[in-house]
Amino acid sequence: MSSYSLKKGFNWGNALFLIIALILLAGIFTPVVLRSAYDQDKAKLLANTKSIAGALANFKSDLGSYPCDATREKLAKDGIKYLPSGTGANEYLAQLLVSEYLETEKAFFAPGMVGMVVGDNIKGSSETLLSRGENSFAYVMAPEGKPLTDTNDFTPVILAPVKEIRDGEPIFDGGPYADKFVMGLADGSASAGGIDGNGQAISNCRESLIQTGPNSLFGNDTPVVKLPLIR
């Protein structure tokens, strides 16, 4: 050890101990901080999910069905000129905004999801109404642009965060919410569940969340999951 180090009281042993202590502390607190961030984002997502699910329930009660091709035509006949004409989740869920069952595009945002942004609330045209990236939720319908009909209180009507559809099955992104997903239910509530290693929702006593046949959450309907448009 040099005379300079001795005069300054430098000790390599103490320095090494300090470095190790800092590494250990980082290992302890980093997961706690990340978990807190996950929980905060999931809480915001659940709140937005409940808002949309409630709006869907009210929409169905008043118009006779969930948003679909038929309700789009009905709204157009009522004088609404700027409904998007596509067949994705954004276009169908936009009906909640033009019919004023939801007032803000911000309700469709899921924090932490890649390719999604908070809605700008520019709703005066079909191009700006719930445009690409402003909706984070997949929407569950029946085939051929028709709405779900055979529902119970626990039927999922919206899902997040869905990243793709594989063989008709929604595949969830486990990153944003620590391997959790959320669903808005037909009774207007919101619920969270787990995601397995393949990205599929874990559904108790079922092989698949959206399975048909016995023990299905969709009754006699065949569920079709419509993806949101990402940026």
Legacy VTK file of the C-alpha trace (Angstrom):
# vtk DataFile Version 3.0
C-alpha trace
ASCII
DATASET POLYDATA
POINTS 231 float
0.000 0.000 0.000
1.398 3.451 -0.925
2.261 6.121 1.622
-0.464 8.294 0.018
-3.154 5.684 0.725
-1.997 5.282 4.307
-2.089 9.018 4.964
-5.610 9.312 3.623
-6.802 6.324 5.625
-7.887 4.459 2.476
-8.792 0.836 3.065
-9.560 -1.518 0.207
-11.359 -3.881 2.577
-13.784 -1.174 3.677
-14.363 -0.110 0.096
-15.129 -3.664 -0.979
-17.495 -4.097 1.955
-19.330 -0.903 0.965
-19.680 -2.027 -2.651
-21.062 -5.401 -1.612
-23.505 -3.729 0.793
-24.762 -1.417 -1.947
-25.262 -4.333 -4.333
-27.225 -6.240 -1.706
-29.391 -3.235 -0.920
-30.096 -2.733 -4.632
-31.091 -6.383 -4.901
-33.511 -5.985 -2.009
-35.137 -2.679 -2.922
-35.264 -2.871 -6.745
-37.912 -5.642 -6.805
-39.920 -3.709 -4.215
-39.857 -0.560 -6.351
-40.746 -2.510 -9.490
-43.588 -4.294 -7.714
-44.948 -0.946 -6.535
-44.861 0.373 -10.106
-46.612 -2.765 -11.392
-49.301 -2.446 -8.733
-49.912 1.241 -9.464
-50.230 0.610 -13.191
-52.523 -2.369 -12.621
-54.742 -0.307 -10.296
-55.125 2.363 -13.001
-55.841 -0.325 -15.570
-58.521 -1.918 -13.390
-60.201 1.464 -12.904
-60.265 2.117 -16.656
-61.449 -1.427 -17.329
-64.369 -0.975 -14.956
-65.322 2.313 -16.630
-65.454 0.690 -20.063
-67.258 -2.426 -18.828
-69.886 -0.268 -17.141
-70.342 1.784 -20.293
-70.741 -1.395 -22.349
-73.400 -2.691 -19.950
-75.344 0.589 -20.192
-74.952 0.699 -23.970
-76.364 -2.825 -24.259
-79.245 -2.005 -21.930
-80.286 1.032 -23.978
-79.485 -0.033 -27.557
-80.279 -3.718 -27.215
-76.792 -5.096 -27.788
-73.108 -4.454 -27.360
-71.363 -2.349 -30.045
-71.490 -4.198 -33.367
-72.244 -3.640 -37.038
-75.973 -3.300 -36.332
-75.538 -0.633 -33.645
-73.125 1.244 -35.926
-75.890 1.432 -38.531
-78.389 2.524 -35.899
-76.113 5.311 -34.653
-75.507 6.445 -38.230
-79.269 6.647 -38.821
-79.503 8.774 -35.685
-77.295 11.356 -37.376
-73.757 10.485 -36.283
-71.570 10.987 -39.356
-68.044 10.148 -38.189
-68.143 6.576 -36.936
-65.038 4.556 -37.907
-65.951 1.811 -40.364
-63.316 -0.810 -39.542
-63.746 -4.106 -37.723
-61.122 -3.860 -34.973
-61.583 -3.154 -31.284
-60.969 0.579 -31.757
-63.766 0.990 -34.282
-66.354 -0.918 -32.270
-65.468 0.599 -28.895
-65.554 4.087 -30.442
-69.343 3.715 -30.423
-69.225 4.247 -26.658
-67.767 7.705 -27.224
-70.084 8.951 -29.962
-73.102 7.782 -27.982
-71.633 9.508 -24.893
-71.640 6.440 -22.655
-68.018 7.423 -22.120
-66.891 11.029 -22.275
-63.138 10.656 -22.685
-60.725 8.639 -24.777
-58.414 8.537 -21.766
-60.503 5.718 -20.271
-59.129 3.394 -22.963
-55.478 3.777 -21.907
-53.566 0.981 -20.179
-50.350 2.300 -18.568
-47.209 0.317 -19.286
-48.319 -1.164 -22.609
-45.970 -0.634 -25.558
-47.466 1.235 -28.498
-50.275 2.846 -26.493
-50.822 6.522 -25.676
-53.301 8.519 -23.632
-56.167 9.610 -25.876
-56.113 13.227 -27.047
-59.929 13.562 -26.957
-60.024 14.821 -30.539
-63.233 13.096 -31.561
-64.668 15.157 -34.395
-63.848 12.774 -37.257
-63.603 9.060 -37.966
-59.821 9.416 -38.346
-59.274 10.966 -34.908
-61.932 9.104 -32.910
-60.123 6.486 -30.801
-57.333 6.433 -33.370
-54.387 4.053 -33.541
-52.734 3.637 -30.133
-55.519 5.351 -28.170
-57.260 2.113 -27.204
-55.422 -0.590 -25.232
-58.284 -3.087 -24.933
-59.224 -6.124 -26.986
-62.971 -6.461 -27.510
-64.843 -9.769 -27.448
-67.619 -10.299 -29.998
-69.404 -13.095 -31.826
-68.498 -13.952 -35.457
-69.334 -11.747 -38.467
-69.434 -8.442 -36.605
-72.201 -9.558 -34.285
-72.331 -8.911 -30.526
-72.189 -11.407 -27.695
-75.682 -12.418 -26.675
-75.555 -15.439 -24.356
-73.738 -13.727 -21.494
-73.686 -14.063 -17.729
-72.227 -11.759 -15.087
-68.765 -13.307 -15.492
-68.531 -13.158 -19.293
-65.425 -11.180 -20.375
-66.198 -8.391 -22.831
-62.836 -6.567 -22.894
-59.306 -7.817 -22.214
-55.814 -6.350 -21.685
-52.933 -6.539 -22.375
-53.485 -8.784 -25.424
-50.530 -8.783 -27.832
-51.726 -11.276 -30.466
-54.319 -13.863 -31.404
-52.959 -17.381 -31.868
-55.328 -20.073 -33.149
-58.220 -17.919 -31.982
-56.781 -17.620 -28.480
-55.763 -14.255 -26.968
-52.073 -14.238 -26.043
-51.276 -11.793 -23.275
-48.135 -9.753 -22.624
-46.915 -10.627 -19.144
-44.463 -7.729 -18.962
-46.545 -4.662 -18.036
-48.341 -6.128 -15.003
-46.063 -8.887 -13.669
-47.810 -11.761 -15.470
-51.304 -10.458 -14.780
-54.125 -9.569 -17.156
-57.435 -7.810 -16.628
-60.891 -8.310 -18.030
-64.033 -6.226 -17.990
-67.089 -8.353 -17.312
-70.670 -8.266 -18.533
-71.937 -7.098 -15.142
-69.851 -3.915 -15.447
-67.082 -4.994 -13.073
-63.358 -5.596 -13.619
-61.214 -8.524 -12.572
-57.546 -9.560 -12.754
-56.083 -12.986 -13.458
-52.804 -14.768 -14.039
-50.930 -15.511 -17.270
-49.095 -18.791 -17.833
-45.718 -19.302 -19.505
-47.333 -19.441 -22.946
-49.060 -16.087 -22.523
-52.494 -17.623 -22.052
-54.925 -16.566 -19.354
-55.214 -18.949 -16.431
-58.907 -19.755 -16.061
-59.921 -22.036 -13.211
-61.469 -25.349 -14.269
-61.094 -24.435 -17.967
-58.562 -25.243 -20.634
-59.035 -21.792 -22.115
-60.554 -18.481 -21.075
-62.526 -18.297 -24.321
-63.332 -21.964 -24.795
-66.716 -22.994 -26.162
-68.884 -25.905 -25.141
-69.351 -27.108 -21.553
-68.186 -24.719 -18.842
-67.820 -21.872 -21.327
-68.116 -18.304 -20.053
-69.902 -17.396 -23.294
-72.834 -19.793 -23.293
-73.757 -20.697 -26.853
-71.765 -17.834 -28.379
-68.467 -18.420 -30.157
-66.161 -15.654 -28.891
-64.077 -13.686 -31.376
-61.395 -11.397 -29.906
-60.823 -8.120 -31.755
-57.366 -6.617 -31.236
-56.681 -2.930 -30.537
-54.630 -0.913 -33.018
-51.130 -0.135 -31.740
-48.845 2.635 -32.947
LINES 1 232
231 0 1 2 3 4 5 6 7 8 9 10 11 12 13 14 15 16 17 18 19 20 21 22 23 24 25 26 27 28 29 30 31 32 33 34 35 36 37 38 39 40 41 42 43 44 45 46 47 48 49 50 51 52 53 54 55 56 57 58 59 60 61 62 63 64 65 66 67 68 69 70 71 72 73 74 75 76 77 78 79 80 81 82 83 84 85 86 87 88 89 90 91 92 93 94 95 96 97 98 99 100 101 102 103 104 105 106 107 108 109 110 111 112 113 114 115 116 117 118 119 120 121 122 123 124 125 126 127 128 129 130 131 132 133 134 135 136 137 138 139 140 141 142 143 144 145 146 147 148 149 150 151 152 153 154 155 156 157 158 159 160 161 162 163 164 165 166 167 168 169 170 171 172 173 174 175 176 177 178 179 180 181 182 183 184 185 186 187 188 189 190 191 192 193 194 195 196 197 198 199 200 201 202 203 204 205 206 207 208 209 210 211 212 213 214 215 216 217 218 219 220 221 222 223 224 225 226 227 228 229 230
